Amino acid sequence: MQVTVVIGGASGIGAATAHTLTAAGHRVVVADLPGTGADVDVDVTDEASVEALFERAVADHGSVTGVVNCAGVSTLARVVDHDAAEWRRVVDVCLTGSFLVLKHAGRRVADGASLVSLTSLNARQPGTGLAAYCASKAGLVSLTEVTALELAHRRIRVNAVAPGLVVTPLTAPAMDIDGIRDAYLENTPLGRSGEPTEIAAAIKFLLSDDAAWITGETLDINGGAHLQRYPDLVGLIEKAFA
Ligand SMILES: NC(=O)c1ccc[n+]([C@@H]2O[C@H](COP(=O)([O-])OP(=O)(O)OC[C@H]3O[C@@H](n4cnc5c(N)ncnc54)[C@H](O)[C@@H]3O)[C@@H](O)[C@H]2O)c1
């Protein structure tokens, strides 16, 4: 039996992943912020809470064989205008939170487990206004590689997926602004946004024995958007509200 902890599993890509894995026969523990209706509360910025999550999952289920970390937040500000506290808020969830999850997952999961983090197209493609998010997600690619090296002796695989635009509560507000959705689609060769289930399918693969020889990898899932350029978000927003 695969026992998989899905963090940030109450919404968007995480919720689709929890659903896909349950349908595939995993025993899934959904963890998310308090008040989100998850099975277990966790705040990835709080080390004691992350440690307690894995202690409890192992105590409840005997062992944990998979972890998916979908917790993420974003913000929009040019570097020269960026509030430092807002910068830290995004880096704290997206990068330091990912580190805390890999640290405590790495200590508690079974040998041979598979750990998957959610990075982004923005790890490789810069977007105006997205400095904190881009820097965090690029850092997470590197963190994935280092952790894969360090845990390979226990056959623990450490990978990431990097989605392009998927409409979820994280991205939906921007889609209502004139020109933004079109700019994303123009820069996506396959001409559409992704579905949460399409990201979940790749995560399911990385958790499975079919991916037994894949570690330290970041898988782009973006309709080819990494081949083109990222929309000028700040420019489009300034134009829409001029
Ligand atoms: N939607 C996209 O287009 C897209 C593209 C690339 C990458 N991603 C990444 O995919 C992941 C999931 O995003 P989504 O689009 O499903 O967003 P979402 O807002 O629907 O889900 C994010 C989840 O993270 C949880 N979360 C936030 N802060 C947390 C914290 N401190 N501790 C624990 N949980 C926390 C939220 O409660 C929420 O359930 C994120 O890491 C995001 O950066 C999303």
The ligand as an SDF file (V2000), in Angstrom:
LIG
                    3D

 44 48  0  0  0  0  0  0  0  0999 V2000
   -1.7370   27.1900  -10.7200 N   0  0  0  0  0  0  0  0  0  0  0  0
   -0.6620   27.3930  -11.4590 C   0  0  0  0  0  0  0  0  0  0  0  0
   -0.7330   27.9320  -12.5770 O   0  0  0  0  0  0  0  0  0  0  0  0
    0.6930   26.9750  -10.9520 C   0  0  0  0  0  0  0  0  0  0  0  0
    1.7590   27.0320  -11.8630 C   0  0  0  0  0  0  0  0  0  0  0  0
    3.0300   26.6600  -11.4190 C   0  0  0  0  0  0  0  0  0  0  0  0
    3.2220   26.2190  -10.1310 C   0  0  0  0  0  0  0  0  0  0  0  0
    2.1620   26.1720   -9.2700 N   0  0  0  0  0  0  0  0  0  0  0  0
    2.4260   25.7130   -7.9080 C   0  0  0  0  0  0  0  0  0  0  0  0
    1.5930   24.6200   -7.6170 O   0  0  0  0  0  0  0  0  0  0  0  0
    1.3260   24.5910   -6.2010 C   0  0  0  0  0  0  0  0  0  0  0  0
   -0.1740   24.5100   -5.9860 C   0  0  0  0  0  0  0  0  0  0  0  0
   -0.7560   25.7100   -6.4860 O   0  0  0  0  0  0  0  0  0  0  0  0
   -2.3120   25.8550   -6.8260 P   0  0  0  0  0  0  0  0  0  0  0  0
   -2.3760   26.5860   -8.1210 O   0  0  0  0  0  0  0  0  0  0  0  0
   -2.9940   24.5670   -6.6680 O   0  0  0  0  0  0  0  0  0  0  0  0
   -2.7330   26.9220   -5.7040 O   0  0  0  0  0  0  0  0  0  0  0  0
   -3.8830   26.8820   -4.5880 P   0  0  0  0  0  0  0  0  0  0  0  0
   -3.8680   28.2570   -3.9990 O   0  0  0  0  0  0  0  0  0  0  0  0
   -5.1520   26.3490   -5.1520 O   0  0  0  0  0  0  0  0  0  0  0  0
   -3.3180   25.8160   -3.5370 O   0  0  0  0  0  0  0  0  0  0  0  0
   -2.2170   26.1120   -2.7060 C   0  0  0  0  0  0  0  0  0  0  0  0
   -2.4440   25.4250   -1.3670 C   0  0  0  0  0  0  0  0  0  0  0  0
   -1.3080   25.7180   -0.5450 O   0  0  0  0  0  0  0  0  0  0  0  0
   -1.8130   25.9020    0.7650 C   0  0  0  0  0  0  0  0  0  0  0  0
   -0.8470   26.6930    1.5380 N   0  0  0  0  0  0  0  0  0  0  0  0
   -0.5120   27.9930    1.4010 C   0  0  0  0  0  0  0  0  0  0  0  0
    0.3580   28.3570    2.3540 N   0  0  0  0  0  0  0  0  0  0  0  0
    0.5690   27.2570    3.1150 C   0  0  0  0  0  0  0  0  0  0  0  0
    1.3590   27.0030    4.2650 C   0  0  0  0  0  0  0  0  0  0  0  0
    2.0910   27.9790    4.8460 N   0  0  0  0  0  0  0  0  0  0  0  0
    1.3600   25.7560    4.7750 N   0  0  0  0  0  0  0  0  0  0  0  0
    0.6030   24.7690    4.2290 C   0  0  0  0  0  0  0  0  0  0  0  0
   -0.1760   24.9550    3.1490 N   0  0  0  0  0  0  0  0  0  0  0  0
   -0.1830   26.1840    2.6060 C   0  0  0  0  0  0  0  0  0  0  0  0
   -3.1240   26.6590    0.5640 C   0  0  0  0  0  0  0  0  0  0  0  0
   -3.9560   26.5990    1.7280 O   0  0  0  0  0  0  0  0  0  0  0  0
   -3.7030   25.9380   -0.6350 C   0  0  0  0  0  0  0  0  0  0  0  0
   -4.5180   24.8430   -0.2600 O   0  0  0  0  0  0  0  0  0  0  0  0
    1.9880   25.8460   -5.6200 C   0  0  0  0  0  0  0  0  0  0  0  0
    3.2490   25.5130   -5.1020 O   0  0  0  0  0  0  0  0  0  0  0  0
    2.1330   26.7420   -6.8290 C   0  0  0  0  0  0  0  0  0  0  0  0
    3.1810   27.6670   -6.6650 O   0  0  0  0  0  0  0  0  0  0  0  0
    0.8950   26.5380   -9.6470 C   0  0  0  0  0  0  0  0  0  0  0  0
  1  2  1  0
  2  3  2  0
  2  4  1  0
  4  5  1  0
  4 44  2  0
  5  6  2  0
  6  7  1  0
  7  8  2  0
  8  9  1  0
  8 44  1  0
  9 10  1  0
  9 42  1  0
 10 11  1  0
 11 12  1  0
 11 40  1  0
 12 13  1  0
 13 14  1  0
 14 15  2  0
 14 16  1  0
 14 17  1  0
 17 18  1  0
 18 19  2  0
 18 20  1  0
 18 21  1  0
 21 22  1  0
 22 23  1  0
 23 24  1  0
 23 38  1  0
 24 25  1  0
 25 26  1  0
 25 36  1  0
 26 27  1  0
 26 35  1  0
 27 28  2  0
 28 29  1  0
 29 30  1  0
 29 35  2  0
 30 31  1  0
 30 32  2  0
 32 33  1  0
 33 34  2  0
 34 35  1  0
 36 37  1  0
 36 38  1  0
 38 39  1  0
 40 41  1  0
 40 42  1  0
 42 43  1  0
M  CHG  2   8   1  16  -1
M  END
$$$$
